Amino acid sequence: MILRPGLIFFLSALEGIFVFVQLLFIPSETANMNAFGLSGTRMLLLSLIAAGISGFLTGGILSSAPGTKKTRRKVSRLFSNDSVLFFILLILYSVFFFSIQVLFLIHSPVREWDSSIRALSLRASGMLVWGVLCSVQFLIFLQRKAGFLTRCRSIFTVPKMVLLFGLPNLVYALLCWKAGNSGWFYRIEHFEWFFFLPFQLTAIAWLGRPLVNKTRNAEKITAGFTFIMVTLVTFVIYRFTGQLMGRWNTPAKAYWNHLAEAFWQGDLFLTNPDTTHDLTFYNGHWFVPNPPLPAIIMMPLIKFSSAYTFNTALFSAWVGAINSGIIFLILRKASQRGLLQTASKANLWLTAVFAIGTNHWWLSILGQMWFVSQILAVTFSALAVLSALNNRQPFITGTLLGLAVLSRPNLFALFPFLLGIALFEAFTFPEIRWRTAFRWVMAAGIPVLAAGLSLLGYNYLRFENWFDFGYVTINGADWIRDAVTKYGMFNLHFLKTNLDVMLFRVPQISIQGNKLMFDPGIAGYSLFVMTPPVFYCFRRFKINWWTLGALISIFISLCMLLTYHNTGAEQIGYRYAMDFILPLILLMGQGMGKKAAWLFRCLTGIAVLINAISIHWWFLGR
């Protein structure tokens, strides 16, 4: 039942009375007491609340009393003016915006340690909640009386949208800049903005739909907006998860920020690192053994800050969120090109599987050396796939894959998958022109080969050995170093253990007292348990050039991973699955068909739940 206009005003007044009483009886500090034992700030707030209550009571009486029809007609005529309508919307949105922003600011888990924030929470929370409720309730009143929302869409122009959404954000930014300092800004990073940004963009999309529909590129604009929304929503999930789990700043063993700074100084090693775990000591210096792409990507960012203020957890969350947006673009383009039959909603379900139904979620909030390498490898391999789907020059596609190799060398295994996409675009299976295929392989293969050679050169500059990546002498877990020393980096000896973790190991579930215990273990567990929608890879399978390329790439990846000297060490699920997640996601899309059936949605829900519980266990439960 929708509230009548008069009742909306009386409800707002009643809410205001509760806020007034709550604020009235909060004790003031002795030093701030003035009249009636209240501080000057408290007196001002109470006066504003009392004025608001009076205004709502007056509005309720005017909306309900029989003798006020003439006044109501005058008010209705006032609402018919487009300029007045926009001004009212600006006021309502500003109240809603500031109330939501400050509420999140004072209740975010990151700010619990701040006594001033706690004092603000005690005194301002009720008033801010009232501001949110009043703005929504008054919007309902205007919709009932004047078809407010429908008219807003018809009167909007680009300048009005910029003013409506830009002005509150600008004022809030100025207030934060004026009130804060560099240390405060570094700690909070204004996450409340990111948390609220998807809502703002949704409102912009709804109001701006009539404008977009008039353009020639409506479909492209919609796709671009969806990419931004997927990225932002994923970022909010990742960053808020990090906050809840206590991982919002740069952790120990991040290293890449310091290596980026070392690169600017002309060094390849770290100077006096805080910890040396997982580093390699050679010739009096500590080196990061991993390939250098993450440090290279961070270099421009480090240039404008410093290694000590650069937040690798924030960087990681953004990269992971962008990965999710790229996955959506890949699925959309694959549907347009005929690789998949999936509709837009099905593509969003598949994107959700990737973003929060795999351990990409966990990887993206850690901010540590190994994991940043892994998600950046996903970024550039995903861009390579998108390049192939868009029929870009094979040299561009190969360059993007080469960049992925500079983060994780074994991602060269995706080359057949990219070739398969190119062949699918050009030929009907099993037709092929070998000369055309050879030219594509040569053009795309040159930058990948160059990336591999540059890694060998990087090894020589560090360790005076072309083939030494620093893993044999790494200052890591004894069992990993011993395994490499005895059997080498790759050996069939590791097949059984890798196969067990990748496919067969399951979390331990038990009942202890009145509690249900979930223990996934730090060694990881089966890909099929972590991400049950993977079973869809075996459904509706069809052989064509891209699926053949996908199978070959997955096979090459598995041959390396199953004989690798460790399973991923301490992890949630099987993190090395990210090396072949791209062909896996597209094979899932083929198995899904046009729509996400109820079974796929259920399996996705299970995947999200398992990953969420595992993340909680990793940070807080073990």
LINKAVEN-V297585 format. One record per residue. N is the residue number from 1. PSI is psi in radians with two decimals (none if undefined). NEAR is the number of other ideal C-beta (glycine too) atoms within 8 Angstrom. Layout:
BEGIN
n:psi:near
N:PSI:NEAR
N:PSI:NEAR
END
This chain:
BEGIN
n:psi:near
1:2.27:2
2:2.31:5
3:2.50:9
4:2.66:8
5:-0.78:10
6:-0.73:9
7:-0.56:9
8:-0.77:14
9:-0.77:14
10:-0.64:11
11:-0.75:10
12:-0.69:15
13:-0.74:12
14:-0.75:8
15:-0.69:11
16:-0.63:14
17:-0.74:9
18:-0.76:9
19:-0.71:13
20:-0.84:12
21:-0.76:8
22:-0.76:9
23:-0.57:14
24:-0.64:7
25:0.10:6
26:2.19:9
27:2.42:4
28:2.73:10
29:2.49:7
30:-0.69:5
31:-0.35:4
32:0.03:9
33:2.37:9
34:-2.17:8
35:2.42:5
36:0.37:5
37:0.31:5
38:2.61:11
39:2.84:10
40:-0.67:8
41:-0.73:7
42:-0.73:12
43:-0.72:12
44:-0.78:8
45:-0.75:12
46:-0.63:12
47:-0.74:8
48:-0.72:8
49:-0.74:14
50:-0.71:9
51:-0.72:8
52:-0.73:12
53:-0.77:12
54:-0.73:8
55:-0.74:8
56:-0.66:14
57:-0.72:11
58:-0.77:8
59:-0.69:9
60:-0.71:14
61:-0.78:9
62:-0.54:11
63:-0.32:12
64:-0.54:6
65:2.41:7
66:-0.54:4
67:0.25:4
68:0.38:10
69:-0.70:7
70:-0.73:6
71:-0.71:8
72:-0.63:10
73:-0.67:8
74:-0.72:8
75:-0.72:9
76:-0.69:10
77:-0.61:8
78:-0.70:8
79:-0.33:13
80:-0.19:7
81:2.18:8
82:-0.68:7
83:-0.73:6
84:-0.71:9
85:-0.80:15
86:-0.71:12
87:-0.73:8
88:-0.74:10
89:-0.70:11
90:-0.74:11
91:-0.81:8
92:-0.79:11
93:-0.67:12
94:-0.76:11
95:-0.80:11
96:-0.79:12
97:-0.93:13
98:-0.65:11
99:-0.80:13
100:-0.79:11
101:-0.84:12
102:-0.60:12
103:-0.79:12
104:-0.65:12
105:-0.72:11
106:-0.21:13
107:0.00:8
108:2.48:11
109:-0.48:7
110:-0.48:9
111:0.13:11
112:-0.49:7
113:-0.25:3
114:1.99:7
115:-0.61:5
116:-0.64:6
117:-0.67:11
118:-0.68:10
119:-0.72:8
120:-0.68:10
121:-0.77:10
122:-0.68:8
123:-0.52:10
124:-0.28:11
125:-0.81:11
126:-0.76:10
127:-0.66:11
128:-0.73:11
129:-0.71:11
130:-0.68:14
131:-0.73:12
132:-0.84:12
133:-0.76:10
134:-0.73:14
135:-0.70:13
136:-0.77:9
137:-0.68:12
138:-0.57:11
139:-0.70:11
140:-0.72:11
141:-0.81:11
142:-0.61:11
143:-0.70:10
144:-0.67:8
145:-0.59:9
146:0.25:10
147:0.81:6
148:-0.88:13
149:-0.71:8
150:-0.73:7
151:-0.61:11
152:-0.72:12
153:-0.58:11
154:-0.43:7
155:-0.07:10
156:2.46:11
157:2.94:7
158:-0.80:6
159:-0.67:6
160:-0.68:10
161:-0.71:12
162:-0.74:8
163:-0.77:9
164:-0.83:11
165:-0.40:12
166:-0.70:8
167:-0.88:10
168:-0.70:11
169:-0.70:11
170:-0.79:8
171:-0.74:9
172:-0.71:12
173:-0.73:8
174:-0.69:8
175:-0.74:8
176:-0.73:10
177:-0.67:7
178:-0.67:6
179:-0.46:5
180:-3.06:9
181:3.09:5
182:-0.70:6
183:-0.74:6
184:-0.76:8
185:-0.70:11
186:-0.67:8
187:-0.80:8
188:-0.52:11
189:0.31:9
190:0.86:8
191:-0.42:13
192:-0.52:12
193:-0.88:10
194:-0.65:11
195:-0.62:9
196:-0.27:12
197:-0.73:10
198:-0.65:10
199:-0.76:7
200:-0.75:11
201:-0.61:12
202:-0.75:9
203:-0.73:9
204:-0.75:10
205:-0.72:10
206:-0.79:8
207:-0.58:10
208:-0.03:10
209:-0.79:9
210:-0.63:9
211:-0.73:10
212:-0.71:10
213:-0.36:7
214:-0.17:5
215:2.85:8
216:-0.39:3
217:0.65:6
218:-0.71:9
219:-0.72:6
220:-0.69:7
221:-0.72:10
222:-0.75:9
223:-0.76:10
224:-0.71:8
225:-0.71:10
226:-0.69:10
227:-0.82:12
228:-0.74:10
229:-0.76:12
230:-0.78:14
231:-0.81:12
232:-0.75:13
233:-0.73:9
234:-0.73:14
235:-0.75:13
236:-0.76:12
237:-0.84:11
238:-0.83:14
239:-0.68:14
240:-0.65:10
241:-0.77:11
242:-0.71:12
243:-0.83:13
244:-0.57:7
245:0.04:12
246:0.33:8
247:1.43:12
248:-0.19:10
249:3.02:7
250:2.16:9
251:3.10:11
252:2.72:6
253:0.56:9
254:-0.90:13
255:-0.71:13
256:-0.65:13
257:-0.70:14
258:-0.59:11
259:-0.64:12
260:-0.73:16
261:-0.67:11
262:-0.68:13
263:-0.72:13
264:-0.51:9
265:0.01:6
266:0.27:4
267:2.69:7
268:0.07:8
269:2.90:9
270:2.44:13
271:2.08:6
272:1.02:4
273:2.59:10
274:-0.57:4
275:2.71:6
276:0.16:7
277:2.35:7
278:0.27:10
279:2.87:14
280:2.23:13
281:2.20:9
282:2.29:10
283:0.69:4
284:0.11:3
285:2.73:8
286:2.21:9
287:2.57:14
288:2.05:12
289:-0.48:10
290:2.73:9
291:2.70:12
292:0.04:11
293:-0.82:13
294:-0.71:13
295:-0.66:13
296:-0.74:10
297:-0.63:8
298:-0.30:13
299:-0.86:11
300:-0.60:6
301:-0.71:11
302:-0.55:14
303:-0.56:7
304:0.06:5
305:-2.16:7
306:2.88:7
307:-0.51:9
308:-0.40:5
309:-0.20:7
310:2.27:14
311:1.81:11
312:-0.47:14
313:-0.70:15
314:-0.77:11
315:-0.80:13
316:-0.73:16
317:-0.70:15
318:-0.77:9
319:-0.78:13
320:-0.70:18
321:-0.73:14
322:-0.66:10
323:-0.77:16
324:-0.70:15
325:-0.70:13
326:-0.67:13
327:-0.74:14
328:-0.78:14
329:-0.66:11
330:-0.84:15
331:-0.70:16
332:-0.83:11
333:-0.66:11
334:-0.62:13
335:-0.74:14
336:-0.61:6
337:-0.11:9
338:0.07:5
339:-0.64:11
340:2.86:10
341:0.16:6
342:2.45:14
343:3.08:8
344:-0.77:7
345:-0.66:8
346:-0.66:14
347:-0.64:14
348:-0.63:10
349:-0.75:13
350:-0.66:16
351:-0.69:13
352:-0.65:11
353:-0.81:15
354:-0.83:13
355:-0.77:16
356:0.15:12
357:0.09:13
358:3.04:16
359:0.18:15
360:-0.58:15
361:-0.91:17
362:-0.76:14
363:-0.61:14
364:-0.18:15
365:-0.03:17
366:-0.84:12
367:0.25:16
368:2.96:12
369:-1.07:13
370:-0.69:8
371:-0.60:13
372:-0.71:17
373:-0.73:14
374:-0.76:13
375:-0.53:16
376:-0.57:14
377:-0.69:15
378:-0.70:14
379:-0.92:13
380:-0.52:14
381:-0.63:14
382:-0.71:13
383:-0.61:10
384:-0.75:15
385:-0.76:14
386:-0.65:12
387:-0.77:11
388:-0.69:12
389:-0.51:12
390:0.17:7
391:0.62:5
392:2.90:8
393:2.38:6
394:-0.48:11
395:-0.66:10
396:-0.80:9
397:-0.80:15
398:-0.62:16
399:-0.73:9
400:-0.72:13
401:-0.64:20
402:-0.67:13
403:-0.67:11
404:-0.67:17
405:-0.56:15
406:-0.10:12
407:-0.74:15
408:1.87:11
409:-0.56:8
410:-0.04:9
411:-0.04:13
412:-0.34:10
413:-0.31:12
414:-0.09:17
415:-0.79:12
416:-0.58:11
417:-0.77:15
418:-0.71:16
419:-0.72:13
420:-0.69:15
421:-0.76:15
422:-0.73:12
423:-0.64:14
424:-0.66:13
425:-0.50:7
426:-0.56:7
427:2.63:9
428:2.18:3
429:2.37:10
430:0.33:3
431:2.52:6
432:2.54:9
433:1.94:8
434:-0.56:6
435:-0.74:6
436:-0.78:9
437:-0.71:11
438:-0.74:8
439:-0.69:9
440:-0.76:11
441:-0.75:9
442:-0.79:8
443:-0.73:11
444:-0.50:16
445:-0.48:10
446:-0.88:10
447:-0.55:12
448:-0.77:14
449:-0.70:8
450:-0.67:9
451:-0.76:13
452:-0.73:12
453:-0.63:8
454:-0.57:9
455:-0.69:13
456:-0.70:10
457:-0.67:9
458:-0.69:11
459:-0.76:14
460:-0.70:10
461:-0.53:6
462:-0.87:11
463:0.10:10
464:0.57:5
465:2.09:7
466:-0.59:7
467:0.19:6
468:1.90:8
469:-0.06:8
470:0.07:13
471:-0.50:9
472:-0.64:9
473:0.35:9
474:2.53:12
475:1.14:9
476:-2.73:7
477:2.42:6
478:-0.68:5
479:-0.56:6
480:-0.81:12
481:-0.69:12
482:-0.68:8
483:-0.72:11
484:-0.73:12
485:-0.69:6
486:-0.73:5
487:-0.23:8
488:3.06:6
489:-0.68:8
490:2.31:8
491:2.51:9
492:-0.29:5
493:-0.54:5
494:-0.04:15
495:-0.85:9
496:-0.82:6
497:-0.79:8
498:-0.72:13
499:-0.68:10
500:-0.85:9
501:-0.71:15
502:-0.69:14
503:-0.56:9
504:-0.41:8
505:2.42:10
506:2.69:7
507:2.65:11
508:2.19:9
509:2.22:7
510:2.89:7
511:2.11:6
512:1.86:5
513:-2.13:4
514:0.20:2
515:2.47:6
516:2.06:6
517:2.31:9
518:2.04:11
519:1.69:10
520:-0.32:12
521:2.60:9
522:-0.15:6
523:-0.19:9
524:3.00:14
525:3.05:13
526:2.42:12
527:-0.61:11
528:-0.42:9
529:-0.76:10
530:-0.70:16
531:1.36:12
532:-0.51:9
533:-0.20:12
534:-0.46:10
535:-0.41:9
536:-0.23:12
537:-0.43:11
538:0.03:6
539:2.41:8
540:0.58:6
541:2.32:10
542:2.39:6
543:2.12:6
544:-3.01:8
545:-0.71:12
546:-0.63:13
547:-0.60:13
548:-0.77:11
549:-0.67:16
550:-0.79:14
551:-0.73:9
552:-0.76:11
553:-0.77:15
554:-0.72:11
555:-0.78:8
556:-0.75:10
557:-0.79:13
558:-0.66:9
559:-0.70:8
560:-0.79:11
561:-0.64:12
562:-0.33:11
563:0.14:11
564:2.71:12
565:-0.20:11
566:2.80:8
567:-0.02:13
568:0.00:10
569:-2.28:7
570:2.20:5
571:2.92:12
572:2.22:12
573:-2.56:17
574:1.68:15
575:-0.41:14
576:-0.15:10
577:-0.38:15
578:-0.38:14
579:-0.48:12
580:0.44:13
581:-0.52:12
582:-0.94:13
583:-0.55:14
584:-0.76:13
585:-0.74:14
586:-0.62:15
587:-0.62:13
588:-0.71:14
589:-0.66:15
590:-0.72:14
591:-0.48:12
592:-0.70:16
593:-2.60:9
594:-0.70:7
595:2.77:9
596:1.82:10
597:2.92:8
598:-0.60:5
599:-0.75:6
600:-0.72:12
601:-0.70:10
602:-0.77:8
603:-0.63:12
604:-0.76:14
605:-0.72:8
606:-0.74:9
607:-0.78:16
608:-0.77:11
609:-0.79:8
610:-0.75:11
611:-0.67:17
612:-0.79:10
613:-0.70:10
614:-0.71:16
615:-0.76:14
616:-0.76:10
617:-0.74:12
618:-0.77:11
619:-0.62:9
620:-0.35:7
621:-0.35:7
622:none:5
END
